[in-house]
Amino acid sequence: MSKPIIIVSATQIFNAYLWDYMILDLRSVAAYEKAHLSNAECLAYENVEKHEQQDIVIAYDEDGTVCGDTLHRKHQLLQKFLEMPQTQFVWVLEGGYNGFRMEYPFLCTDHPDCDSCLCYPQKITDHIYLGSRTCADEEKIFKNLKLTHVLNCTKECRDHFED
């Protein structure tokens, strides 16, 4: 049974940001050095085997066309990851870096608020997020996601932003 390469949205990647996975930037080294997704590694084309194996590999190029041509070198590299025993899925970011950056610029290294240690809430719908106390305590998260209201469902946690 062959393992699939799955096209995923920017929101699916956002919601998976705290999972244990590998993010691979398939763009040029120069593009990677200019800016990339937080926690991403630049894939050295000849060193696929040297990368640590993960259950899930998330990959992106500039615009999401990596799967458009199965003969393309980048697509063949993703196939090599699928051949590794531990890899269960390869996810390819729909819209690539450009699409992700439009929706979640604060998770890209060239954004002033980029902080890979922040624990973001899960996006449920366009205007509803589900998060923890840690999320509700962080003003930067409110700013980055343009959140305006919090529904506190606990007695123990105080409201941090009562204004």
C-alpha positions as CSV (number, residue, x, y, z in Angstrom):
1,M,0.0,0.0,0.0
2,S,1.5,3.3,-1.0
3,K,1.5,6.3,1.3
4,P,-0.2,9.5,0.1
5,I,1.0,13.0,-0.5
6,I,-1.8,15.1,0.9
7,I,-2.6,18.7,-0.1
8,V,-3.5,20.6,3.1
9,S,-4.6,24.2,3.7
10,A,-2.8,26.9,5.6
11,T,-5.4,26.6,8.4
12,Q,-4.7,22.8,8.7
13,I,-1.0,23.6,9.1
14,F,-1.8,26.4,11.6
15,N,-3.9,24.0,13.6
16,A,-1.2,21.3,13.5
17,Y,1.6,23.8,14.5
18,L,2.2,22.2,17.9
19,W,2.4,18.6,16.7
20,D,5.6,16.6,16.3
21,Y,6.4,16.8,12.6
22,M,9.1,18.1,10.3
23,I,8.5,21.2,8.1
24,L,10.6,21.3,5.0
25,D,11.1,24.4,2.9
26,L,11.6,23.2,-0.7
27,R,12.5,26.7,-2.0
28,S,15.9,27.9,-2.8
29,V,18.4,28.5,0.0
30,A,18.3,32.2,-0.8
31,A,14.5,32.3,-0.4
32,Y,14.7,30.3,2.8
33,E,17.3,32.7,4.3
34,K,15.2,35.7,3.4
35,A,12.1,34.2,5.2
36,H,10.5,30.9,6.0
37,L,7.8,29.3,8.2
38,S,8.9,29.2,11.8
39,N,10.6,25.9,12.6
40,A,11.1,24.9,9.0
41,E,14.3,23.3,7.7
42,C,15.7,24.1,4.3
43,L,15.9,20.8,2.4
44,A,19.4,20.2,1.0
45,Y,18.4,18.4,-2.2
46,E,21.0,15.7,-2.0
47,N,20.7,15.0,1.8
48,V,17.1,13.6,2.1
49,E,18.4,10.6,4.1
50,K,20.2,12.8,6.6
51,H,17.0,14.4,7.8
52,E,15.5,13.0,11.0
53,Q,12.6,10.7,10.4
54,Q,9.1,11.9,11.5
55,D,5.6,10.4,11.2
56,I,4.4,13.5,9.4
57,V,6.4,15.6,7.0
58,I,5.0,19.0,6.0
59,A,6.5,20.5,2.8
60,Y,6.1,23.7,0.9
61,D,7.4,25.5,-2.1
62,E,6.8,29.1,-3.2
63,D,3.3,28.7,-4.5
64,G,2.0,25.2,-3.9
65,T,2.8,23.8,-7.3
66,V,5.2,21.0,-6.1
67,C,2.7,18.3,-6.7
68,G,1.6,19.6,-10.1
69,D,4.3,17.7,-12.0
70,T,5.1,14.2,-10.8
71,L,8.4,14.3,-12.7
72,H,9.5,17.5,-10.9
73,R,12.6,17.0,-8.7
74,K,10.8,18.3,-5.6
75,H,8.0,15.9,-6.0
76,Q,10.5,13.1,-6.3
77,L,12.2,14.2,-3.0
78,L,8.8,14.0,-1.2
79,Q,8.5,10.4,-2.5
80,K,11.8,9.6,-0.9
81,F,10.4,10.7,2.4
82,L,7.4,8.5,1.9
83,E,9.8,5.6,1.4
84,M,11.3,6.0,4.8
85,P,9.7,3.5,7.3
86,Q,8.6,6.0,9.9
87,T,7.0,8.5,7.6
88,Q,3.2,8.0,7.5
89,F,2.1,11.1,5.6
90,V,3.6,13.9,3.6
91,W,1.5,17.0,3.6
92,V,2.1,19.7,1.0
93,L,0.9,23.2,1.8
94,E,-1.7,24.4,-0.7
95,G,-0.7,27.8,-1.9
96,G,2.9,27.3,-0.7
97,Y,4.8,29.8,1.4
98,N,3.0,32.8,-0.3
99,G,-0.5,31.5,0.6
100,F,0.5,30.6,4.1
101,R,2.1,34.0,4.6
102,M,-1.1,35.8,3.5
103,E,-3.1,34.1,6.2
104,Y,-0.5,33.6,9.0
105,P,2.3,36.1,8.5
106,F,3.2,36.1,12.2
107,L,4.4,32.5,11.8
108,C,6.9,33.5,9.2
109,T,10.4,34.5,10.2
110,D,10.4,37.9,8.5
111,H,7.4,39.1,10.7
112,P,8.3,41.2,13.8
113,D,5.9,39.1,16.0
114,C,7.2,35.7,14.8
115,D,7.5,33.6,17.9
116,S,7.6,29.8,17.5
117,C,7.1,29.3,21.2
118,L,3.7,30.8,21.4
119,C,0.8,28.3,21.9
120,Y,-1.9,29.4,19.4
121,P,-5.5,28.3,19.7
122,Q,-7.1,26.0,17.2
123,K,-9.1,27.6,14.4
124,I,-12.7,26.2,14.4
125,T,-14.3,28.6,12.0
126,D,-13.3,32.0,10.5
127,H,-14.3,33.8,13.7
128,I,-14.1,31.1,16.4
129,Y,-10.9,29.7,18.0
130,L,-10.6,27.2,20.8
131,G,-7.7,27.7,23.1
132,S,-6.3,27.1,26.5
133,R,-5.5,29.4,29.4
134,T,-2.0,29.9,28.0
135,C,-3.6,31.2,24.8
136,A,-5.9,33.5,26.7
137,D,-3.0,35.0,28.6
138,E,-1.0,36.1,25.6
139,E,-1.7,39.5,24.2
140,K,0.4,38.9,21.1
141,I,-2.0,36.1,20.1
142,F,-5.0,38.4,20.3
143,K,-3.2,41.0,18.1
144,N,-2.0,38.4,15.5
145,L,-5.3,36.7,15.2
146,K,-7.3,39.9,15.5
147,L,-9.4,38.4,18.3
148,T,-11.8,40.7,20.0
149,H,-13.7,38.6,22.6
150,V,-13.0,35.7,24.9
151,L,-15.6,33.3,26.3
152,N,-14.1,32.1,29.6
153,C,-15.8,28.8,30.6
154,T,-14.0,28.4,33.9
155,K,-14.3,29.7,37.4
156,E,-10.6,29.4,38.1
157,C,-9.1,31.6,35.4
158,R,-9.4,35.3,35.6
159,D,-10.1,37.4,32.5
160,H,-6.9,39.0,31.4
161,F,-8.3,41.5,28.9
162,E,-11.5,42.8,30.4
163,D,-11.5,46.0,28.4
